[in-house]
Amino acid sequence: MRANSLALRLFLSATAWTVIILLATGISLSSLYRQAVERSFDRRLGVYLRTLVAEVAAPEEGTERGPLSLGEPLFELPLSGWYWQITRLGAQKPETRSSRSLWDSTLPHLADQGLVPGTDGSRRSYVDGPEDQRLRLVERTVDLGDEGRFLVAVAGDPQEIDEETRSFDNALAITFVMLAAVLILITMFQVRFGLAPLKRISESLAAIRAGRSERLEGDFPDEIAPLARETNALIEANREIVERARTHVGNLAHALKTPLSVVVNEAATRGDDDPLARKVREQAAIMRDQVTRHLERARLAARLTVVGNVTEVRPVVTALARTMQKLHHDRGLVIDAEVPETLRFVGERQDLEEMVGNLVDNACKWAEGRVSIEVGAAPPPDRRATAGLRIVVDDDGPGLSAAEREQVARRGKRLDETKPGSGLGLSIVTELAGLYGGKLTLAAAPIGGLRAELVLPAG
């Protein structure tokens, strides 16, 4: 998942909501469980409280200080955390009876803290007991009429509540972590499954761009089926527009070349002595060159808009090398070509032949005995771009200086009139490469002559 991808956004949003919901659910379950444990603990204290209330209301004969243990040994151990206390209210000096575990301390009165009794008449709360012990206390006021009013209280150590809650929280955390992991994996699967049609469209578009397909094929969900239909319609419309543009360019070429040929022929009949005829032929040649140049640019620009033109590089380069080897056989020229089979050029075959052919032809004209052709992958200029196609043509001729290399790239510029040609080869390569988004670079060759390095888009 990339940083700015739709899949990452969906995954992060789903994961965030999953974590929030699980945390809220865990906190709620922990709180509910603690309340349940507290109610269970309070019921246990309530049993002891009712036993004490019954003892106060109907004490056994001969008993002055109430029951000794309530059946719980912890009430006998000093500062054990389990205490009971009976306080007689209304007297000038309240009388207090307590468990042996309370020793010489007393329990606080919840009634003095303003707590409202519950439906059963008792009060419940956490208090600080002897030695700053944290206690869970339940108390109740008993009115015995003429015998007076009594405040009966029982307190217990809430450590049991904390331990039970902590154990439950640990189990709950482990369960929810495992559940979160499973939900995250399910979310990843859902995101990948849900976005799979978009990935198919992306791969299909890449196949169309690479020339392996002509349109988006396959069944797509209802949400993106209109996108596939409109994309196919756009591709078809693009092909029709390009075809019409090719037709118009061809018609324009014929419409212009024929009148120019008539003008040149008429001027030729005047002879070379007529200054006007020479001037007409000169300007007509310039016009023909300009028309040819701009029509070629228009033709190529129209052709470049066609999606899916891809050419295998190895057959083109090896065929050119063999042809040039035969043409310069009498000179004993050796042409080495190193071309991998997997490289492809994003463009039409005839344009690749024209660019590479001009470079190899120029190298063969100036080489002393050897021409080297090396084809490989060019590194992308940045992370977002794709790798390109790099074609290097070296010769062992006299080479060119930096100033001369800059001049020969200009259209029609020739440094040596003794060599055959029009001087348009390198400029044509430069223009064609520029229209494809590539470039031509001239430098000194390691074998002593000129190096021409051509970078083009690769498929």
N, C-alpha and C positions, 0 to 999 in steps of 0.2 A: 504494500500500500504506500503510494507516494504521499509526500507532505500535503500537496494540494489536490488530492484525488477525492472523488465523490465517495469511493469505498471507505476511505479513512474517516471522512466526516460521519457517514452512517455508523461505522463501527464505534467511533468515540462517543457519539450521542447515545447509542444503544447501551454501551458499556457504562456511561455515566448514569443513565436512568436505572440500570440494573443495580449498580452499587448503591445509589440513593435509596431505592426501594428495599434492598436487602438490609441496609443499615437501619432504616426506619422500622422495618418489620422485626429485626433483631432487638432493637431497643424496646419496642412494644411488648414482644414476647418475654423479654427479661423482666420488665416491670410487672407484667401480669403474673409471671411465675413467682416473683418475690412477694407480691400481694397474697398469692395463694399460700405460700409457706408461712407468711405472717398470720394468716387466718388460722392455719393449722396449729401454729404455736400458741396463738391466743386461746384456741379451744382447750389446749392442754392446761394453760394457766387458769382458764375458766373452771375446769374441773376442781383444781385446788381451791379456787376462790369459793365455789359453792360448798365445798367441804368445810371451809372455815366459817362461812355464814351459818351453816347448819350447826356448827359447834357453838357459835355465839348465841344463836337462838335457843338451843336446847343443850346446854353443857352436860357432860356426864357427871354423875354424882362424885363429889370429892375432887373434882378437877378445878384448879384455880387459874392456871396459865394456858389452858387450851391444849390441843394435841401437840405431841412432841415432834412427829416427823411427817405426817400426812402420807406415809408409805413411801417417801422419797428420801434416801440417805443424804442427798446433797443438802437438805435443809438442816442437817446436823453438822456439816463441815464448815468451819469458820471461813468466811469470805469466799464461799464456793461459787457465788453468783446466783444462787437460788435462795430467795428469802420470802418470808411472809410477815405481816405486821397487822395487829388489831389495835385500833386507837379508839378509846371511849371519848366521845364528844360531848360538849355541854357542861362538863364539870369545870370547877375553878382551875384545877390542874389536871389536864388530860392524862388518862391512864393508857399506857402502851404496853402491849405484849407482843413479842416477836420471836422468830425462830432462833435457834441457837447459832445458826450460820451468820446471822446479822451481827452477832456479838454485841458491842455497846453502841452501834451506829443505829440510825433511823432512816427510813425511806421517805422521800419527799411526797407531798400530797398533791395529786393532780388537780384536786378541787381548788387549791390555792392558786393554780396557774390559769384558771378560767376555762378549763376544758369542759365542754358540754357533754353530759352523759349520752350514751347511745340508747337504742330502743330497749335494750335489756337492763338499763339503769347503770351500766358500768362505764368506766373511762379507760382508754388505752393510749399509751404513748411511750416513747423512748426517754429515759431519764439517766442522770449520772448518780450512781450509787456509791457505796463505800469504796475508798481507794480509787475514786474516779472511774469505777467500773461502768461500762455502758450496759444498761438494763432495759428489758422490755417489761413494763409494769401495767398491771390491770388492778383497778380498785373499784369498790362499790360501797355506797353508804347504806347501812341497815338501821331502820328505826324500829325499836322494840317497845315502844310506848313508855310505860312507867319505868322500865329498866334502862331507858336512855337510847342514845343514838351511837352507832359504832361505824368506824371507817375501816373496812377490811381491804387489805392490799396484798397482792402476790406479784413477785418479780422473778424473772428468769434471765439467764445469760443468752443474748441473741446471737451468739457466735454460730449456733446451729443454723440460724436463718442465713447468715453471711456465707457459711460454708456450702449450704445447699444451693444458694443462688450463684455462688462462684463456680461450683461444679457444673451447674446448668449452663452458665454463660460460656464456659470453656467448650462444653459439648456443642452448644449452639454456634459458637464462632467457627469451630472446625467444620461443622455441617454446612454453614453458610459460605465458608471459603470454598469448599468443594462444589457447592451449588453454583457459586459465582464463576468458578473455573469452567464448569460445564456450560453455563449460560453464555459465557464469553465465546467458548468454542462454537456453540450453536449460532451465536450472533455472527461469527466469522463465516460460518457455512452459509447462513442466510444471505449475508451481504454478497458473498461470491456467487451464490446461486441466483440471487435476484439481479445482479449486475452482469451476469454471464452474457445475456443478449447484447448489451452494450459492448462488451469485449469482442463478441463475434462481429459486430458492425465495424469496430476499429480494425480488427484483423482483415475483414473483407475489403475495407477501404485501402489498407496497406497493400493487399494483393492486387487491387485495381491499379494503384499507383505504380506497383512493381511490374505490371503487365501480365500477371498470372490470371487475372479475371477481368471481365468487362462490366459487371454489374453486381449489385448485392443480391445474393441468392440465399434461399432458406426461409423458413417460417419464423416470424418474430411475434412477440406478445403484442396485444392490442395497443398498449401504451406507446410503443416505438415502431409499430408497423407503418404509421404514416411517415415517420422519418425515413425509413428505408424506401418507401415509395417515392417520396419527394427527391431523395438522393439519386435514385435511378433515373427519375425524370430529368433531373438537372444534368446528369452525365449524358443522357441522350440529346438534350438540348444543346449541350456544349459541343458534342460531335457534329450536330447539324450546323451550328454557327461556324465551326472551323471548316467544314466542308464548303459552305457557301463562301467563306473568306478565301479559300484556295481557288475556287472557281473565279471569283472576282479578280484575284491577283493574276491568274493566268490570262484572263481576258484583257486586263490592263497591259500586261507584258506584250501581248500580240498587237494591241492597239497602238502602242508607242513604238515598238521596234520596226513595224512596217513603214510608217512615215519617215523615221530616221534613215532607214535603208534607202528609201526613195531620194531623200535629200543628198545622202552620200553619193549615190549613183549619178544624180544630176550634176553634182559638183565634180565628179570624176570625168565627166564628158568635156569639161572646160579645159582640161589639161593642167599640168603642173605650173605653167607660166602665169596663170591667172591668180593674182593675189587673193581675190575674193573667193575663188574656189578653194584655195589652200586654207583660208580662214574658216570657210564653211566646213570643210572636212575636219579641221582641228577641233572646232567647237562641237561638231556632231559626234566626234569620237568621245569628247568629254561628256556630252549629254548621254551617249549610249552607256558609258562607264557608270555614270551616276544613276541612270535608270536601272541598269543591271544590279548595282549595289543596293539601292533602296528597295527594289522589288524582291531581291534575295532576302533582305532583312525582314520585309513584311511577310514573305512566304515562311521563313523560319519562325518568326514570332507567332504566326498563326498555328504552325505545326507544334510549337512548344506547348500550346494550351491543351493539346490532346492528352488525356490521362491514359497512362498505361503503355507508352512506347519504351521498350527495353531492348537493348542489343547486347548479344554476347560479344565480349571483347576479343577473346582468343582467335576465333575464325577470321575476324577482320584484320588483326595485326599480322597474323601468320601469312595470310594471303597477300597482304601488301609487301611483307618481307620477301616472299618468294618472287613476286612480280619485279620488285626493284633489283633483286639478285640477278634475274635474267636480263634486265635492261642494262646493267652495268657489268655483265659477265666478262666483257673484253678488257675491263680495267683490273680484273682480279679482286674486285671489292668483296669483302666478307661482311655479311649482315647477321648479327646475333640477335635473336628475339627470345626473351624470357617472359612468358605470359601465363599466369595461373588460369586454370579452367573455370574457376568459380566467379570471376569478376564479370560484372555487367554494367553497361552504360545506360543511364536513363535518358534516352533520346533515340532518334532514328539512325539506322545503319549508315545511310548515305552521308549524314553529317559527320559521324565518327570517321568514316573513310576519308572524307575531305580534309578533316583536321589532321589526322595521323598521316595521311598520304602527303600533304604539303610539308609536314615536318620531316618525314623520312626522305622525300624527294630532295628537299633542301640539304639535308645531311649528306646524301649520296653525291650531290653535285660538288661539295667542297671536301669530302673525305679523301684522305690519301690512300687508305686501304681497308679501313674498318669503320662500321657503324653498329652501334649497340642500342637495342630497344629493350627497355625494362618497364614492366607494368606491375603495379602493386596497389595496395590500399593506402589512401591518404588519411592521416589522422583528422578527426573532426575539429573545427575551430573552437567549439565550446561543447559543454556537456549535453546541451539540448540537440545539437546537430548530429547528423549521421556521418559515418565515414564516407570519404569520397574515392574517386578513381585517380591514380597518379600514373602518368605516362611520361617516361624520360627517354629522350633520343639524344645520344652522344655521337660525335664523330671525331676523328683524329686529324682534322684539317687544320688550317692556319688559325682558326678561331677569330674572335672579334674583341675589340676593346669595349669598355663600358659605354663610351659615347657612340660607337658604331652599333652596339646592341640596341641602344635607344632609337637610333635612326631606322634600322631595318624593320622595326615593328610598324612604321608608318606606311600608309597605303601607297603603293607604287614606288617606294624608295628602293633603289638598287645601288649597291656600293661598287659592283663590278659589272659593267655592261657586256663583258665578254662571255659571261655565263648565260645560257638560255633562260628565258622566263620573262614574266611581265612585272615582277616585283610586288605582286599582290598576295603571294602565298602566306607569309607570316601575318600580314594584316588581316587576311581572311580568317586565319586560325584565331587571332585575337578577338575578332568580332563574334565569330561563332561561339567561342568559349565564353565570352561575356554574356551572350544571350542565354546560354545554359546556366549562368551563375558560376562559371569557372573562370580560370585565368591561365595565361601563358607567361612563363618566366624564362628569360635567357640568362645564361651564366657560362662560366668556363667549365669545360668538361674535364674529368680526371684523366682521360686518355689524350688530352692535348688540344682538342678543338672546341667546338661550341656545344653547350648543353641546352636543349630545349625541354623545359618541364611543363607539362600540361596537366592541370587539375580539373576534373569534371565530376558531376554528380554520379554516384554509383547506385545501383539497384540491388 
